[in-house]
Every structure is written in structure tokens, then in C-alpha cells.
């Protein structure tokens, strides 16, 4: 089964390069696609210089819209979804996400941070199903409509689609973490962005997936 990686990214110039470098070492990953969601920094340049295919959006449209744009450009059986702010990514994490699909043991995997940083580990203990690190069969992903309208509620939408299926597997991603919004933007801007994220999540919880 063929695999491509898809990374939605907004102002991730400090971390995106290392993520792409790791993906470039995985023979099963044919291509890395980065959707630059209207970044104001050098995200595009960093991703392009590492050999990724970069799709540049003119403005910040949100995670759902960035994913929808990337999905429309992918034709492989499996999509590997990763956030653009990961710290500590290695090849073991990638194989944990993709191997259950390659072995036909799952249609979607969800990666859970463990033994990384206390706050990010705790967040995934409280809400593991909100992880953005996933591998998904494209045939299932394309059944979900209007991802572009979900914003940060994408993960909730994916979970709803798979809720009646027994083909989801959670996998531990040891010593992996990410940069928190307050670290990227400062406390006030980060708190506002986090509030927007929670609002998108709540909207997705209480609305239909179509």
C-alpha cells in the first residue's frame, strides 16, 4: 500500500524542517506534502528546502481547510497525518502509526504522546482522541465531507466517522511532544488561539459530520 504524509502548518518554521527530514528517511513514505496555511514566517521556505511538496494558502483558513486542500492532492491508499510543531519525532513513531494499516489491522491509528513532556502527556491522557498524529486509509477519509469547515475540530470529526467501527488502534508515541500555543505566540495570543481551538472542537462535537 502506498503512503504519503500530509502536514498542515501555520508558522512552524522552527520545527517543520526536522519533521520532513525524518519522513524523508522512511522508504514507505512516497512524498511529504505540507500545506502552508497562510504562514507569516519562513514555513514555506523551510519545507521547500527539505524537498517537500508545499501548497501555499493565501490566508490562514484553519486546520480543516488545510487538510482538505492536501487530501485533494493525494492519491495513495494511506495518508499519514502529522502536526507541524512536533518535537522528538523519529522513525519508530512513523512505523507505529503506519504498520497497523499495512498489516490490515486497522483503518485508522491514533498516536498518543507518552513520556514526553508533562503537560502534553497530560493533555492526551485527558483527551487522547484529539491527537493529530494519525494514519488513515484514504478510502475512509474521502467519505467525510466538509472538513474545510471544521477548523480544529477535525479530530473530533474523524472520531465520529469511526465511532461505530472496530478498526481504530491507538499507538503510544514515546518521548514525542509538541510546542504549545502559549510557547509559540506568547501567553495572551496563545490563550486566545487555544480558546478558538476548543470552540472548534465543541462545534464539531455537537454538529453532524457531513
C-alpha positions as CSV (number, residue, x, y, z in Angstrom):
1,X,0.0,0.0,0.0
2,X,1.3,3.4,-1.0
3,X,1.7,6.2,1.6
4,X,2.0,9.9,1.5
5,X,2.5,12.3,4.5
6,X,0.3,15.4,5.0
7,X,1.3,18.2,7.3
8,X,-0.9,21.3,7.9
9,X,1.4,24.1,9.1
10,X,0.9,27.6,10.3
11,X,4.0,29.5,11.4
12,X,6.1,26.3,12.1
13,X,9.5,27.4,10.6
14,X,11.3,26.2,13.8
15,X,10.0,22.6,13.7
16,X,8.8,21.7,10.2
17,X,12.3,21.0,8.7
18,X,13.1,18.3,11.3
19,X,9.8,16.6,10.7
20,X,10.3,16.5,7.0
21,X,13.9,15.2,7.4
22,X,12.6,12.2,9.4
23,X,9.9,11.5,6.9
24,X,12.5,11.5,4.1
25,X,14.2,8.6,5.8
26,X,11.2,6.4,5.6
27,X,11.1,4.4,2.4
28,X,7.4,3.6,2.6
29,X,6.5,7.3,2.6
30,X,6.5,8.3,-1.1
31,X,6.1,12.1,-0.7
32,X,5.7,14.7,2.0
33,X,3.0,17.3,1.4
34,X,3.0,20.5,3.5
35,X,0.0,22.8,3.4
36,X,1.3,26.2,4.5
37,X,-1.9,27.7,6.0
38,X,-1.1,31.4,5.4
39,X,2.1,31.4,7.5
40,X,3.8,34.8,8.2
41,X,7.2,33.2,8.8
42,X,9.5,31.0,6.7
43,X,7.5,27.8,7.0
44,X,7.2,27.6,3.2
45,X,10.9,28.1,2.6
46,X,11.9,25.6,5.3
47,X,9.6,23.0,3.9
48,X,10.5,23.6,0.3
49,X,14.2,23.4,1.1
50,X,13.8,19.9,2.6
51,X,12.2,18.6,-0.6
52,X,8.5,18.6,0.5
53,X,5.7,19.5,-1.9
54,X,4.4,22.7,-0.5
55,X,0.9,24.1,-1.1
56,X,0.7,27.7,-0.1
57,X,-2.7,29.1,1.0
58,X,-3.0,32.9,0.6
59,X,-4.5,33.3,4.1
60,X,-5.0,31.4,7.3
61,X,-8.0,29.2,6.7
62,X,-7.7,26.8,9.6
63,X,-6.6,23.2,10.0
64,X,-9.6,21.6,8.4
65,X,-9.3,23.7,5.3
66,X,-5.6,23.0,5.1
67,X,-6.2,19.2,5.4
68,X,-8.9,19.3,2.8
69,X,-6.6,21.0,0.3
70,X,-3.9,18.5,0.9
71,X,-6.2,15.5,0.7
72,X,-7.4,16.7,-2.7
73,X,-3.8,16.3,-4.0
74,X,-3.2,12.8,-2.7
75,X,-3.9,9.5,-4.5
76,X,-2.2,6.9,-2.2
77,X,-4.1,4.3,-0.2
78,X,-2.8,5.7,3.1
79,X,-2.4,9.2,4.4
80,X,-0.1,9.9,7.3
81,X,-1.2,13.0,9.2
82,X,1.2,14.8,11.4
83,X,1.2,18.2,13.1
84,X,3.8,20.7,12.1
85,X,5.0,21.5,15.6
86,X,6.3,18.1,16.7
87,X,9.4,17.8,18.8
88,X,11.3,14.5,19.1
89,X,9.8,12.7,16.1
90,X,11.7,9.6,15.0
91,X,11.3,6.7,12.5
92,X,9.9,4.5,15.3
93,X,6.9,6.8,15.7
94,X,6.2,6.7,12.0
95,X,6.2,2.9,11.8
96,X,4.0,2.7,14.8
97,X,1.4,4.8,13.0
98,X,1.6,3.1,9.6
99,X,2.3,-0.6,10.4
100,X,-1.2,-1.5,11.7
101,X,-2.7,-0.2,8.4
102,X,-0.1,-2.0,6.3
103,X,-0.9,-5.2,8.2
104,X,-4.6,-4.6,7.6
105,X,-5.2,-4.5,11.4
106,X,-6.8,-1.0,11.3
107,X,-8.3,1.6,9.1
108,X,-7.0,4.4,11.3
109,X,-4.3,4.8,14.0
110,X,-4.2,7.5,16.6
111,X,-0.8,8.3,18.1
112,X,-0.7,9.1,21.8
113,X,2.2,11.1,23.4
114,X,3.9,9.3,26.3
115,X,6.9,10.1,28.4
116,X,7.5,13.4,26.5
117,X,6.6,16.5,28.5
118,X,4.2,16.5,31.4
119,X,1.7,19.0,30.0
120,X,1.4,17.5,26.6
121,X,1.3,13.9,28.0
122,X,-1.4,15.0,30.5
123,X,-3.5,16.6,27.7
124,X,-3.5,13.3,25.8
125,X,-4.4,11.3,28.9
126,X,-7.4,13.6,29.4
127,X,-8.4,13.6,25.7
128,X,-6.4,11.0,23.7
129,X,-8.8,11.1,20.8
130,X,-7.8,14.7,19.9
131,X,-4.3,13.7,18.8
132,X,-3.4,15.0,15.3
133,X,-0.9,12.2,14.7
134,X,-2.7,9.6,12.6
135,X,-2.5,7.2,9.7
136,X,-5.8,6.8,7.8
137,X,-7.0,4.9,4.7
138,X,-7.8,7.4,2.1
139,X,-11.0,5.5,1.1
140,X,-12.4,6.2,4.6
141,X,-11.1,9.7,4.7
142,X,-12.9,10.7,1.5
143,X,-16.2,9.6,2.9
144,X,-16.1,12.6,5.3
145,X,-17.5,15.8,3.8
146,X,-16.9,19.5,4.7
147,X,-13.5,19.0,6.5
148,X,-12.7,22.5,5.4
149,X,-15.4,23.9,7.8
150,X,-14.2,22.0,10.9
151,X,-11.1,24.1,11.8
152,X,-9.5,22.5,14.9
153,X,-12.5,20.1,15.1
154,X,-11.0,17.8,12.5
155,X,-10.0,15.1,15.0
156,X,-13.5,15.0,16.6
157,X,-15.0,14.7,13.1
158,X,-12.6,11.8,12.3
159,X,-13.5,10.1,15.6
160,X,-17.3,10.4,14.8
161,X,-16.8,8.8,11.4
162,X,-15.0,5.8,13.0
163,X,-17.1,5.5,16.2
164,X,-19.1,2.5,15.0
165,X,-16.1,0.7,13.5
166,X,-13.7,-1.6,15.3
167,X,-10.8,-0.7,13.1
168,X,-9.2,2.0,15.1
169,X,-5.9,1.4,17.0
170,X,-4.3,3.8,19.5
171,X,-0.5,3.6,19.5
172,X,2.0,5.1,22.0
173,X,4.5,7.6,20.7
174,X,7.2,7.6,23.3
175,X,9.1,10.8,24.0
176,X,7.2,12.7,21.4
177,X,5.8,16.1,22.2
178,X,4.9,19.4,20.5
179,X,5.2,23.1,21.0
180,X,2.3,24.5,22.9
181,X,0.4,27.5,21.6
182,X,1.4,29.7,24.5
183,X,5.1,28.9,23.8
184,X,4.7,29.9,20.1
185,X,2.7,33.0,20.5
186,X,3.1,34.2,24.0
187,X,0.6,33.7,26.8
188,X,-2.2,36.1,25.7
189,X,-2.2,35.2,21.9
190,X,-1.7,31.6,22.7
191,X,-4.6,31.5,25.2
192,X,-6.8,33.2,22.5
193,X,-5.8,30.6,19.9
194,X,-6.4,27.8,22.4
195,X,-9.9,29.2,23.1
196,X,-10.6,29.2,19.4
197,X,-9.4,25.6,19.1
198,X,-11.7,24.5,22.0
199,X,-14.6,26.3,20.3
200,X,-14.0,24.5,17.0
201,X,-13.9,21.2,18.9
202,X,-17.2,21.9,20.7
203,X,-18.8,22.8,17.4
204,X,-17.7,19.6,15.9
205,X,-18.9,17.6,18.9
206,X,-22.4,18.9,18.6
207,X,-22.8,19.0,14.8
208,X,-23.2,16.4,12.1
209,X,-20.0,15.1,10.4
210,X,-21.4,15.7,6.9
